[in-house]
Amino acid sequence: MLVAKPGLDGHDRGAKVIARALRDAGMEVIYTGLRQTPEMIVSASLQEDVDVIGLSILSGAHNAIVPRLMNLLRENKMDDVLVLVGGIIPDQDIPALKQAGVAGIFQPGTAMDDIAKFIRDNVKPRAVPAG
C-alpha cells in the first residue's frame, strides 16, 4: 500500500497515523511524504507495484487531484489498484469521487480497524504468472 499527501496541504499527522496503523495491521506501507503530484504518486505506485493507493487530503483539492490520478492510473494500465481517499471530504463530493473510480472514502472519525478491513475485503488477489 502507498499512502500519499497530494497537493499543497502541509498537514501529514493523519497520513502518518494511518500508515502506522495499517503497518501494525500487517500491511506493507510506503509513505511518500508531503506535496505529491498525481504524477509522482502514480510513478511511485508503479515502481513499488502497489495494490492500494491511499490519499490523505485536507486541502479541499480532491475534486482536481483525484480525477487526474485516476486518469494516470488508467493510462498506465493500473486499473486493478484500489484507490482510497481520506480526510476532509464533504458529503456532496463523494458521489463524483466514487464515479471517478475511488473505491472507499474515509472521513474524520473512521476507525482504523474499519479501514484495514475494507482493504482486506476489497484488494483483488493477483494472478501468479506462469513460469
KEDRENLO-207990 format. One record per atom (N, C-alpha, C): atom name; residue in three letters; residue number from 1; x, y, z negated. Coordinates in nm, 2 decimals. Each point is the difference from the previous one (the first is absolute). Layout:
<nodes>
+------+------+-------+--------+--------+--------+
: vose : tido : fimar :     px :     py :     pz :
+------+------+-------+--------+--------+--------+
:   CA :  ALA :   NUM :      X :      Y :      Z :
...
+------+------+-------+--------+--------+--------+
</nodes>
This chain:
<nodes>
+------+------+-------+--------+--------+--------+
: vose : tido : fimar :     px :     py :     pz :
+------+------+-------+--------+--------+--------+
:    N :  MET :     1 :   0.08 :  -0.12 :   0.00 :
:   CA :  MET :     1 :  -0.08 :   0.12 :   0.00 :
:    C :  MET :     1 :   0.09 :   0.12 :   0.00 :
:    N :  LEU :     2 :  -0.05 :   0.10 :   0.08 :
:   CA :  LEU :     2 :   0.07 :   0.13 :   0.00 :
:    C :  LEU :     2 :  -0.09 :   0.11 :  -0.06 :
:    N :  VAL :     3 :   0.05 :   0.07 :  -0.10 :
:   CA :  VAL :     3 :  -0.07 :   0.11 :  -0.06 :
:    C :  VAL :     3 :   0.06 :   0.13 :   0.05 :
:    N :  ALA :     4 :  -0.08 :   0.09 :   0.05 :
:   CA :  ALA :     4 :   0.06 :   0.13 :   0.06 :
:    C :  ALA :     4 :  -0.08 :   0.12 :  -0.05 :
:    N :  LYS :     5 :   0.07 :   0.11 :   0.00 :
:   CA :  LYS :     5 :  -0.06 :   0.13 :  -0.03 :
:    C :  LYS :     5 :   0.01 :   0.09 :   0.12 :
:    N :  PRO :     6 :  -0.10 :   0.00 :   0.09 :
:   CA :  PRO :     6 :   0.00 :   0.08 :   0.12 :
:    C :  PRO :     6 :  -0.03 :   0.14 :  -0.03 :
:    N :  GLY :     7 :   0.05 :   0.09 :   0.09 :
:   CA :  GLY :     7 :  -0.03 :   0.14 :  -0.01 :
:    C :  GLY :     7 :   0.08 :   0.08 :  -0.09 :
:    N :  LEU :     8 :  -0.04 :   0.12 :  -0.04 :
:   CA :  LEU :     8 :   0.08 :   0.09 :  -0.08 :
:    C :  LEU :     8 :  -0.03 :  -0.01 :  -0.15 :
:    N :  ASP :     9 :  -0.09 :  -0.09 :  -0.03 :
:   CA :  ASP :     9 :  -0.03 :  -0.02 :  -0.15 :
:    C :  ASP :     9 :   0.13 :  -0.04 :  -0.07 :
:    N :  GLY :    10 :   0.03 :   0.06 :  -0.11 :
:   CA :  GLY :    10 :   0.12 :  -0.02 :  -0.07 :
:    C :  GLY :    10 :  -0.02 :  -0.08 :  -0.13 :
:    N :  HIS :    11 :  -0.13 :  -0.05 :  -0.02 :
:   CA :  HIS :    11 :  -0.03 :  -0.07 :  -0.13 :
:    C :  HIS :    11 :   0.01 :  -0.15 :   0.03 :
:    N :  ASP :    12 :   0.09 :  -0.07 :  -0.06 :
:   CA :  ASP :    12 :   0.02 :  -0.14 :   0.03 :
:    C :  ASP :    12 :  -0.02 :  -0.09 :  -0.12 :
:    N :  ARG :    13 :  -0.04 :   0.05 :  -0.11 :
:   CA :  ARG :    13 :  -0.02 :  -0.09 :  -0.12 :
:    C :  ARG :    13 :  -0.09 :  -0.11 :   0.03 :
:    N :  GLY :    14 :  -0.12 :   0.03 :   0.06 :
:   CA :  GLY :    14 :  -0.10 :  -0.11 :   0.03 :
:    C :  GLY :    14 :   0.06 :  -0.10 :   0.09 :
:    N :  ALA :    15 :   0.07 :   0.04 :   0.10 :
:   CA :  ALA :    15 :   0.06 :  -0.10 :   0.09 :
:    C :  ALA :    15 :   0.10 :  -0.09 :  -0.07 :
:    N :  LYS :    16 :   0.07 :   0.06 :  -0.09 :
:   CA :  LYS :    16 :   0.10 :  -0.08 :  -0.07 :
:    C :  LYS :    16 :  -0.07 :  -0.10 :  -0.10 :
:    N :  VAL :    17 :  -0.10 :   0.05 :  -0.06 :
:   CA :  VAL :    17 :  -0.08 :  -0.09 :  -0.09 :
:    C :  VAL :    17 :  -0.06 :  -0.12 :   0.08 :
:    N :  ILE :    18 :  -0.06 :   0.03 :   0.11 :
:   CA :  ILE :    18 :  -0.05 :  -0.10 :   0.09 :
:    C :  ILE :    18 :   0.10 :  -0.10 :   0.04 :
:    N :  ALA :    19 :   0.12 :   0.05 :   0.05 :
:   CA :  ALA :    19 :   0.11 :  -0.09 :   0.05 :
:    C :  ALA :    19 :   0.04 :  -0.09 :  -0.12 :
:    N :  ARG :    20 :   0.02 :   0.05 :  -0.11 :
:   CA :  ARG :    20 :   0.04 :  -0.08 :  -0.12 :
:    C :  ARG :    20 :  -0.10 :  -0.10 :  -0.04 :
:    N :  ALA :    21 :  -0.13 :   0.04 :   0.00 :
:   CA :  ALA :    21 :  -0.11 :  -0.09 :  -0.04 :
:    C :  ALA :    21 :  -0.01 :  -0.12 :   0.10 :
:    N :  LEU :    22 :   0.02 :   0.03 :   0.13 :
:   CA :  LEU :    22 :  -0.01 :  -0.10 :   0.10 :
:    C :  LEU :    22 :   0.12 :  -0.09 :   0.00 :
:    N :  ARG :    23 :   0.11 :   0.06 :  -0.03 :
:   CA :  ARG :    23 :   0.13 :  -0.09 :  -0.02 :
:    C :  ARG :    23 :  -0.02 :  -0.09 :  -0.12 :
:    N :  ASP :    24 :  -0.06 :   0.05 :  -0.11 :
:   CA :  ASP :    24 :  -0.02 :  -0.08 :  -0.12 :
:    C :  ASP :    24 :  -0.11 :  -0.11 :   0.03 :
:    N :  ALA :    25 :  -0.08 :   0.03 :   0.10 :
:   CA :  ALA :    25 :  -0.10 :  -0.10 :   0.04 :
:    C :  ALA :    25 :   0.06 :  -0.11 :   0.09 :
:    N :  GLY :    26 :   0.13 :   0.01 :   0.03 :
:   CA :  GLY :    26 :   0.06 :  -0.10 :   0.08 :
:    C :  GLY :    26 :   0.02 :   0.03 :   0.15 :
:    N :  MET :    27 :  -0.02 :   0.13 :   0.03 :
:   CA :  MET :    27 :   0.01 :   0.04 :   0.14 :
:    C :  MET :    27 :   0.14 :   0.06 :   0.03 :
:    N :  GLU :    28 :   0.05 :  -0.02 :   0.11 :
:   CA :  GLU :    28 :   0.12 :   0.07 :   0.04 :
:    C :  GLU :    28 :  -0.04 :   0.14 :   0.05 :
:    N :  VAL :    29 :   0.05 :   0.11 :  -0.06 :
:   CA :  VAL :    29 :  -0.04 :   0.13 :   0.03 :
:    C :  VAL :    29 :   0.11 :   0.09 :   0.04 :
:    N :  ILE :    30 :  -0.01 :   0.07 :   0.10 :
:   CA :  ILE :    30 :   0.10 :   0.10 :   0.05 :
:    C :  ILE :    30 :  -0.07 :   0.14 :  -0.01 :
:    N :  TYR :    31 :   0.07 :   0.09 :  -0.08 :
:   CA :  TYR :    31 :  -0.05 :   0.13 :  -0.01 :
:    C :  TYR :    31 :   0.08 :   0.10 :   0.08 :
:    N :  THR :    32 :  -0.06 :   0.07 :   0.10 :
:   CA :  THR :    32 :   0.08 :   0.08 :   0.09 :
:    C :  THR :    32 :   0.03 :   0.14 :  -0.05 :
:    N :  GLY :    33 :  -0.06 :   0.04 :  -0.11 :
:   CA :  GLY :    33 :   0.03 :   0.14 :  -0.05 :
:    C :  GLY :    33 :  -0.10 :   0.10 :   0.06 :
:    N :  LEU :    34 :   0.03 :   0.13 :  -0.03 :
:   CA :  LEU :    34 :  -0.08 :   0.11 :   0.03 :
:    C :  LEU :    34 :   0.02 :   0.05 :   0.15 :
:    N :  ARG :    35 :  -0.11 :   0.07 :   0.04 :
:   CA :  ARG :    35 :   0.00 :   0.07 :   0.13 :
:    C :  ARG :    35 :   0.03 :  -0.08 :   0.12 :
:    N :  GLN :    36 :  -0.07 :  -0.11 :   0.01 :
:   CA :  GLN :    36 :   0.02 :  -0.09 :   0.11 :
:    C :  GLN :    36 :  -0.10 :   0.03 :   0.11 :
:    N :  THR :    37 :   0.05 :   0.00 :   0.13 :
:   CA :  THR :    37 :  -0.09 :   0.02 :   0.11 :
:    C :  THR :    37 :  -0.06 :  -0.13 :   0.04 :
:    N :  PRO :    38 :  -0.11 :   0.00 :   0.07 :
:   CA :  PRO :    38 :  -0.05 :  -0.13 :   0.05 :
:    C :  PRO :    38 :   0.10 :  -0.08 :   0.08 :
:    N :  GLU :    39 :   0.08 :   0.07 :   0.08 :
:   CA :  GLU :    39 :   0.11 :  -0.07 :   0.08 :
:    C :  GLU :    39 :   0.10 :  -0.07 :  -0.09 :
:    N :  MET :    40 :   0.04 :   0.07 :  -0.11 :
:   CA :  MET :    40 :   0.09 :  -0.06 :  -0.09 :
:    C :  MET :    40 :  -0.06 :  -0.12 :  -0.07 :
:    N :  ILE :    41 :  -0.12 :   0.01 :  -0.04 :
:   CA :  ILE :    41 :  -0.07 :  -0.11 :  -0.07 :
:    C :  ILE :    41 :  -0.01 :  -0.12 :   0.09 :
:    N :  VAL :    42 :  -0.04 :   0.02 :   0.13 :
:   CA :  VAL :    42 :  -0.01 :  -0.11 :   0.09 :
:    C :  VAL :    42 :   0.13 :  -0.06 :   0.03 :
:    N :  SER :    43 :   0.11 :   0.08 :   0.02 :
:   CA :  SER :    43 :   0.13 :  -0.05 :   0.02 :
:    C :  SER :    43 :   0.05 :  -0.09 :  -0.11 :
:    N :  ALA :    44 :  -0.02 :   0.05 :  -0.13 :
:   CA :  ALA :    44 :   0.04 :  -0.08 :  -0.11 :
:    C :  ALA :    44 :  -0.08 :  -0.13 :  -0.01 :
:    N :  SER :    45 :  -0.13 :   0.01 :   0.03 :
:   CA :  SER :    45 :  -0.08 :  -0.12 :   0.00 :
:    C :  SER :    45 :   0.04 :  -0.10 :   0.10 :
:    N :  LEU :    46 :   0.04 :   0.04 :   0.12 :
:   CA :  LEU :    46 :   0.06 :  -0.09 :   0.10 :
:    C :  LEU :    46 :   0.13 :  -0.06 :  -0.05 :
:    N :  GLN :    47 :   0.09 :   0.08 :  -0.05 :
:   CA :  GLN :    47 :   0.13 :  -0.05 :  -0.05 :
:    C :  GLN :    47 :  -0.02 :  -0.10 :  -0.11 :
:    N :  GLU :    48 :  -0.09 :   0.02 :  -0.09 :
:   CA :  GLU :    48 :  -0.02 :  -0.09 :  -0.12 :
:    C :  GLU :    48 :  -0.10 :  -0.11 :   0.03 :
:    N :  ASP :    49 :  -0.07 :   0.00 :   0.11 :
:   CA :  ASP :    49 :  -0.10 :  -0.10 :   0.04 :
:    C :  ASP :    49 :  -0.10 :  -0.02 :  -0.11 :
:    N :  VAL :    50 :  -0.07 :   0.11 :  -0.04 :
:   CA :  VAL :    50 :  -0.09 :   0.00 :  -0.11 :
:    C :  VAL :    50 :  -0.14 :  -0.05 :   0.04 :
:    N :  ASP :    51 :  -0.07 :  -0.05 :  -0.10 :
:   CA :  ASP :    51 :  -0.14 :  -0.05 :   0.02 :
:    C :  ASP :    51 :  -0.10 :   0.11 :  -0.03 :
:    N :  VAL :    52 :   0.05 :   0.10 :  -0.09 :
:   CA :  VAL :    52 :  -0.09 :   0.10 :  -0.05 :
:    C :  VAL :    52 :   0.07 :   0.13 :  -0.01 :
:    N :  ILE :    53 :  -0.07 :   0.11 :   0.04 :
:   CA :  ILE :    53 :   0.05 :   0.14 :  -0.02 :
:    C :  ILE :    53 :  -0.10 :   0.07 :  -0.09 :
:    N :  GLY :    54 :   0.05 :   0.05 :  -0.11 :
:   CA :  GLY :    54 :  -0.08 :   0.08 :  -0.09 :
:    C :  GLY :    54 :   0.04 :   0.14 :   0.00 :
:    N :  LEU :    55 :  -0.09 :   0.09 :   0.03 :
:   CA :  LEU :    55 :   0.02 :   0.14 :   0.01 :
:    C :  LEU :    55 :  -0.05 :   0.07 :  -0.13 :
:    N :  SER :    56 :   0.08 :   0.08 :  -0.06 :
:   CA :  SER :    56 :  -0.05 :   0.08 :  -0.12 :
:    C :  SER :    56 :  -0.01 :   0.14 :   0.05 :
:    N :  ILE :    57 :  -0.12 :   0.05 :   0.00 :
:   CA :  ILE :    57 :  -0.02 :   0.14 :   0.06 :
:    C :  ILE :    57 :  -0.08 :   0.08 :  -0.10 :
:    N :  LEU :    58 :   0.06 :   0.11 :  -0.05 :
:   CA :  LEU :    58 :  -0.07 :   0.09 :  -0.09 :
:    C :  LEU :    58 :  -0.02 :   0.14 :   0.07 :
:    N :  SER :    59 :   0.05 :   0.02 :   0.11 :
:   CA :  SER :    59 :   0.01 :   0.13 :   0.06 :
:    C :  SER :    59 :  -0.13 :   0.04 :   0.09 :
:    N :  GLY :    60 :  -0.08 :  -0.10 :   0.02 :
:   CA :  GLY :    60 :  -0.12 :   0.03 :   0.09 :
:    C :  GLY :    60 :   0.03 :  -0.02 :   0.15 :
:    N :  ALA :    61 :   0.12 :  -0.04 :   0.03 :
:   CA :  ALA :    61 :   0.04 :  -0.01 :   0.14 :
:    C :  ALA :    61 :  -0.03 :  -0.14 :   0.06 :
:    N :  HIS :    62 :  -0.08 :  -0.08 :  -0.07 :
:   CA :  HIS :    62 :  -0.03 :  -0.14 :   0.04 :
:    C :  HIS :    62 :  -0.07 :   0.00 :   0.14 :
:    N :  ASN :    63 :  -0.09 :   0.10 :   0.03 :
:   CA :  ASN :    63 :  -0.07 :   0.00 :   0.12 :
:    C :  ASN :    63 :   0.09 :   0.02 :   0.13 :
:    N :  ALA :    64 :   0.12 :   0.06 :  -0.03 :
:   CA :  ALA :    64 :   0.09 :   0.02 :   0.11 :
:    C :  ALA :    64 :   0.11 :  -0.12 :   0.01 :
:    N :  ILE :    65 :   0.04 :  -0.04 :  -0.12 :
:   CA :  ILE :    65 :   0.11 :  -0.10 :  -0.01 :
:    C :  ILE :    65 :  -0.05 :  -0.14 :   0.04 :
:    N :  VAL :    66 :  -0.11 :  -0.04 :  -0.06 :
:   CA :  VAL :    66 :  -0.04 :  -0.14 :   0.02 :
:    C :  VAL :    66 :  -0.03 :  -0.03 :   0.15 :
:    N :  PRO :    67 :  -0.08 :   0.08 :   0.07 :
:   CA :  PRO :    67 :  -0.02 :  -0.03 :   0.14 :
:    C :  PRO :    67 :   0.13 :  -0.02 :   0.08 :
:    N :  ARG :    68 :   0.10 :   0.09 :  -0.03 :
:   CA :  ARG :    68 :   0.13 :   0.00 :   0.07 :
:    C :  ARG :    68 :   0.07 :  -0.13 :  -0.03 :
:    N :  LEU :    69 :   0.00 :  -0.04 :  -0.13 :
:   CA :  LEU :    69 :   0.07 :  -0.12 :  -0.04 :
:    C :  LEU :    69 :  -0.07 :  -0.12 :   0.06 :
:    N :  MET :    70 :  -0.13 :  -0.01 :   0.01 :
:   CA :  MET :    70 :  -0.07 :  -0.11 :   0.05 :
:    C :  MET :    70 :   0.03 :  -0.01 :   0.15 :
:    N :  ASN :    71 :   0.01 :   0.11 :   0.07 :
:   CA :  ASN :    71 :   0.03 :   0.00 :   0.15 :
:    C :  ASN :    71 :   0.14 :  -0.06 :   0.02 :
:    N :  LEU :    72 :   0.09 :   0.05 :  -0.09 :
:   CA :  LEU :    72 :   0.14 :  -0.05 :   0.01 :
:    C :  LEU :    72 :   0.01 :  -0.15 :  -0.03 :
:    N :  LEU :    73 :  -0.08 :  -0.05 :  -0.09 :
:   CA :  LEU :    73 :   0.00 :  -0.14 :  -0.03 :
:    C :  LEU :    73 :  -0.05 :  -0.08 :   0.12 :
:    N :  ARG :    74 :  -0.11 :   0.05 :   0.06 :
:   CA :  ARG :    74 :  -0.05 :  -0.07 :   0.12 :
:    C :  ARG :    74 :   0.10 :   0.00 :   0.12 :
:    N :  GLU :    75 :   0.07 :   0.12 :   0.02 :
:   CA :  GLU :    75 :   0.10 :   0.01 :   0.10 :
:    C :  GLU :    75 :   0.11 :  -0.10 :  -0.02 :
:    N :  ASN :    76 :   0.03 :  -0.03 :  -0.12 :
:   CA :  ASN :    76 :   0.11 :  -0.10 :  -0.04 :
:    C :  ASN :    76 :  -0.05 :  -0.14 :  -0.02 :
:    N :  LYS :    77 :  -0.12 :  -0.03 :   0.04 :
:   CA :  LYS :    77 :  -0.06 :  -0.13 :  -0.01 :
:    C :  LYS :    77 :   0.00 :  -0.05 :  -0.15 :
:    N :  MET :    78 :  -0.03 :   0.09 :  -0.09 :
:   CA :  MET :    78 :   0.00 :  -0.04 :  -0.14 :
:    C :  MET :    78 :  -0.14 :   0.01 :  -0.05 :
:    N :  ASP :    79 :  -0.10 :  -0.06 :   0.08 :
:   CA :  ASP :    79 :  -0.14 :   0.00 :  -0.04 :
:    C :  ASP :    79 :  -0.03 :  -0.09 :  -0.12 :
:    N :  ASP :    80 :   0.09 :  -0.09 :  -0.03 :
:   CA :  ASP :    80 :  -0.02 :  -0.09 :  -0.11 :
:    C :  ASP :    80 :   0.04 :   0.06 :  -0.14 :
:    N :  VAL :    81 :   0.06 :   0.12 :   0.00 :
:   CA :  VAL :    81 :   0.04 :   0.06 :  -0.12 :
:    C :  VAL :    81 :  -0.12 :   0.06 :  -0.08 :
:    N :  LEU :    82 :  -0.01 :  -0.04 :  -0.12 :
:   CA :  LEU :    82 :  -0.11 :   0.06 :  -0.08 :
:    C :  LEU :    82 :   0.04 :   0.14 :  -0.05 :
:    N :  VAL :    83 :  -0.09 :   0.10 :   0.03 :
:   CA :  VAL :    83 :   0.03 :   0.14 :  -0.04 :
:    C :  VAL :    83 :  -0.09 :   0.03 :  -0.12 :
:    N :  LEU :    84 :   0.06 :   0.06 :  -0.10 :
:   CA :  LEU :    84 :  -0.08 :   0.04 :  -0.12 :
:    C :  LEU :    84 :   0.03 :   0.15 :  -0.02 :
:    N :  VAL :    85 :  -0.09 :   0.07 :  -0.05 :
:   CA :  VAL :    85 :   0.02 :   0.14 :  -0.04 :
:    C :  VAL :    85 :  -0.05 :   0.02 :  -0.14 :
:    N :  GLY :    86 :   0.08 :   0.07 :  -0.08 :
:   CA :  GLY :    86 :  -0.04 :   0.03 :  -0.13 :
:    C :  GLY :    86 :   0.03 :   0.15 :  -0.03 :
:    N :  GLY :    87 :  -0.07 :   0.06 :  -0.10 :
:   CA :  GLY :    87 :   0.02 :   0.14 :  -0.03 :
:    C :  GLY :    87 :  -0.13 :   0.07 :   0.00 :
:    N :  ILE :    88 :   0.01 :   0.13 :   0.02 :
:   CA :  ILE :    88 :  -0.12 :   0.09 :   0.00 :
:    C :  ILE :    88 :  -0.06 :  -0.01 :   0.13 :
:    N :  ILE :    89 :  -0.10 :  -0.09 :   0.02 :
:   CA :  ILE :    89 :  -0.07 :  -0.01 :   0.12 :
:    C :  ILE :    89 :  -0.15 :   0.02 :  -0.02 :
:    N :  PRO :    90 :  -0.05 :   0.11 :   0.05 :
:   CA :  PRO :    90 :  -0.14 :   0.03 :  -0.02 :
:    C :  PRO :    90 :  -0.09 :  -0.11 :   0.06 :
:    N :  ASP :    91 :  -0.11 :  -0.02 :  -0.07 :
:   CA :  ASP :    91 :  -0.09 :  -0.11 :   0.05 :
:    C :  ASP :    91 :  -0.05 :   0.02 :   0.14 :
:    N :  GLN :    92 :  -0.02 :   0.12 :   0.04 :
:   CA :  GLN :    92 :  -0.04 :   0.03 :   0.14 :
:    C :  GLN :    92 :   0.10 :  -0.04 :   0.11 :
:    N :  ASP :    93 :   0.13 :  -0.01 :  -0.04 :
:   CA :  ASP :    93 :   0.11 :  -0.03 :   0.09 :
:    C :  ASP :    93 :   0.02 :  -0.15 :   0.02 :
:    N :  ILE :    94 :  -0.06 :  -0.08 :  -0.09 :
:   CA :  ILE :    94 :   0.02 :  -0.15 :   0.00 :
:    C :  ILE :    94 :  -0.05 :  -0.06 :   0.13 :
:    N :  PRO :    95 :  -0.12 :   0.02 :   0.05 :
:   CA :  PRO :    95 :  -0.04 :  -0.07 :   0.12 :
:    C :  PRO :    95 :   0.09 :   0.02 :   0.12 :
:    N :  ALA :    96 :   0.05 :   0.12 :   0.02 :
:   CA :  ALA :    96 :   0.09 :   0.03 :   0.11 :
:    C :  ALA :    96 :   0.13 :  -0.07 :  -0.01 :
:    N :  LEU :    97 :   0.05 :  -0.01 :  -0.13 :
:   CA :  LEU :    97 :   0.13 :  -0.07 :  -0.02 :
:    C :  LEU :    97 :  -0.02 :  -0.15 :   0.03 :
:    N :  LYS :    98 :  -0.11 :  -0.06 :  -0.05 :
:   CA :  LYS :    98 :  -0.03 :  -0.14 :   0.03 :
:    C :  LYS :    98 :  -0.02 :  -0.02 :   0.15 :
:    N :  GLN :    99 :  -0.06 :   0.09 :   0.06 :
:   CA :  GLN :    99 :  -0.02 :  -0.02 :   0.15 :
:    C :  GLN :    99 :   0.13 :   0.01 :   0.07 :
:    N :  ALA :   100 :   0.10 :   0.08 :  -0.05 :
:   CA :  ALA :   100 :   0.13 :   0.00 :   0.06 :
:    C :  ALA :   100 :   0.08 :  -0.13 :  -0.02 :
:    N :  GLY :   101 :  -0.05 :  -0.08 :  -0.09 :
:   CA :  GLY :   101 :   0.07 :  -0.13 :  -0.03 :
:    C :  GLY :   101 :   0.06 :  -0.02 :  -0.14 :
:    N :  VAL :   102 :  -0.03 :   0.09 :  -0.09 :
:   CA :  VAL :   102 :   0.05 :  -0.01 :  -0.13 :
:    C :  VAL :   102 :  -0.08 :  -0.11 :  -0.07 :
:    N :  ALA :   103 :   0.07 :  -0.10 :  -0.06 :
:   CA :  ALA :   103 :  -0.07 :  -0.12 :  -0.06 :
:    C :  ALA :   103 :  -0.06 :   0.04 :  -0.14 :
:    N :  GLY :   104 :   0.07 :   0.08 :  -0.07 :
:   CA :  GLY :   104 :  -0.04 :   0.02 :  -0.14 :
:    C :  GLY :   104 :   0.04 :   0.15 :  -0.04 :
:    N :  ILE :   105 :  -0.09 :   0.06 :  -0.08 :
:   CA :  ILE :   105 :   0.02 :   0.13 :  -0.05 :
:    C :  ILE :   105 :  -0.02 :   0.00 :  -0.15 :
:    N :  PHE :   106 :   0.10 :   0.05 :  -0.07 :
:   CA :  PHE :   106 :   0.00 :  -0.01 :  -0.14 :
:    C :  PHE :   106 :   0.02 :   0.14 :  -0.06 :
:    N :  GLN :   107 :  -0.11 :   0.04 :  -0.07 :
:   CA :  GLN :   107 :   0.00 :   0.14 :  -0.06 :
:    C :  GLN :   107 :   0.05 :  -0.01 :  -0.14 :
:    N :  PRO :   108 :   0.03 :   0.12 :  -0.06 :
:   CA :  PRO :   108 :   0.05 :   0.00 :  -0.14 :
:    C :  PRO :   108 :  -0.09 :  -0.08 :  -0.09 :
:    N :  GLY :   109 :   0.07 :  -0.08 :  -0.09 :
:   CA :  GLY :   109 :  -0.07 :  -0.08 :  -0.10 :
:    C :  GLY :   109 :  -0.01 :  -0.14 :   0.04 :
:    N :  THR :   110 :   0.03 :  -0.04 :   0.12 :
:   CA :  THR :   110 :   0.00 :  -0.14 :   0.05 :
:    C :  THR :   110 :   0.09 :  -0.08 :  -0.08 :
:    N :  ALA :   111 :  -0.04 :  -0.11 :  -0.06 :
:   CA :  ALA :   111 :   0.09 :  -0.09 :  -0.07 :
:    C :  ALA :   111 :   0.11 :  -0.06 :   0.09 :
:    N :  MET :   112 :   0.12 :  -0.01 :  -0.05 :
:   CA :  MET :   112 :   0.11 :  -0.06 :   0.07 :
:    C :  MET :   112 :  -0.04 :  -0.15 :   0.04 :
:    N :  ASP :   113 :  -0.06 :  -0.07 :  -0.09 :
:   CA :  ASP :   113 :  -0.04 :  -0.14 :   0.03 :
:    C :  ASP :   113 :  -0.09 :  -0.01 :   0.12 :
:    N :  ASP :   114 :  -0.09 :   0.10 :   0.01 :
:   CA :  ASP :   114 :  -0.09 :   0.00 :   0.11 :
:    C :  ASP :   114 :   0.07 :   0.02 :   0.14 :
:    N :  ILE :   115 :   0.10 :   0.09 :  -0.01 :
:   CA :  ILE :   115 :   0.08 :   0.02 :   0.12 :
:    C :  ILE :   115 :   0.08 :  -0.12 :   0.04 :
:    N :  ALA :   116 :   0.06 :  -0.07 :  -0.09 :
:   CA :  ALA :   116 :   0.08 :  -0.12 :   0.02 :
:    C :  ALA :   116 :  -0.09 :  -0.11 :   0.05 :
:    N :  LYS :   117 :  -0.12 :  -0.01 :  -0.05 :
:   CA :  LYS :   117 :  -0.10 :  -0.10 :   0.04 :
:    C :  LYS :   117 :  -0.04 :   0.03 :   0.14 :
:    N :  PHE :   118 :  -0.03 :   0.12 :   0.03 :
:   CA :  PHE :   118 :  -0.04 :   0.04 :   0.14 :
:    C :  PHE :   118 :   0.11 :  -0.04 :   0.10 :
:    N :  ILE :   119 :   0.12 :   0.02 :  -0.03 :
:   CA :  ILE :   119 :   0.11 :  -0.03 :   0.09 :
:    C :  ILE :   119 :   0.01 :  -0.15 :   0.02 :
:    N :  ARG :   120 :   0.00 :  -0.08 :  -0.11 :
:   CA :  ARG :   120 :   0.00 :  -0.14 :   0.01 :
:    C :  ARG :   120 :  -0.11 :  -0.06 :   0.08 :
:    N :  ASP :   121 :  -0.12 :   0.06 :  -0.02 :
:   CA :  ASP :   121 :  -0.12 :  -0.05 :   0.07 :
:    C :  ASP :   121 :   0.00 :   0.04 :   0.15 :
:    N :  ASN :   122 :   0.07 :   0.10 :   0.04 :
:   CA :  ASN :   122 :  -0.01 :   0.05 :   0.13 :
:    C :  ASN :   122 :   0.12 :  -0.01 :   0.09 :
:    N :  VAL :   123 :   0.12 :  -0.04 :  -0.05 :
:   CA :  VAL :   123 :   0.11 :  -0.01 :   0.09 :
:    C :  VAL :   123 :  -0.01 :  -0.13 :   0.07 :
:    N :  LYS :   124 :   0.01 :   0.01 :   0.13 :
:   CA :  LYS :   124 :  -0.01 :  -0.12 :   0.09 :
:    C :  LYS :   124 :   0.13 :  -0.08 :   0.00 :
:    N :  PRO :   125 :  -0.01 :  -0.13 :  -0.02 :
:   CA :  PRO :   125 :   0.12 :  -0.08 :   0.01 :
:    C :  PRO :   125 :   0.06 :   0.01 :   0.14 :
:    N :  ARG :   126 :   0.13 :   0.00 :   0.00 :
:   CA :  ARG :   126 :   0.07 :   0.01 :   0.13 :
:    C :  ARG :   126 :   0.03 :  -0.14 :   0.05 :
:    N :  ALA :   127 :  -0.01 :  -0.02 :   0.13 :
:   CA :  ALA :   127 :   0.03 :  -0.12 :   0.07 :
:    C :  ALA :   127 :   0.15 :  -0.03 :  -0.01 :
:    N :  VAL :   128 :   0.03 :  -0.12 :  -0.02 :
:   CA :  VAL :   128 :   0.14 :  -0.04 :   0.00 :
:    C :  VAL :   128 :   0.04 :  -0.03 :   0.14 :
:    N :  PRO :   129 :   0.11 :   0.07 :   0.06 :
:   CA :  PRO :   129 :   0.04 :  -0.03 :   0.13 :
:    C :  PRO :   129 :   0.05 :  -0.14 :   0.02 :
:    N :  ALA :   130 :  -0.04 :  -0.06 :   0.11 :
:   CA :  ALA :   130 :   0.05 :  -0.14 :   0.03 :
:    C :  ALA :   130 :   0.14 :   0.01 :   0.03 :
:    N :  GLY :   131 :   0.07 :  -0.10 :  -0.06 :
:   CA :  GLY :   131 :   0.15 :   0.00 :   0.01 :
:    C :  GLY :   131 :   0.05 :  -0.10 :   0.08 :
+------+------+-------+--------+--------+--------+
</nodes>
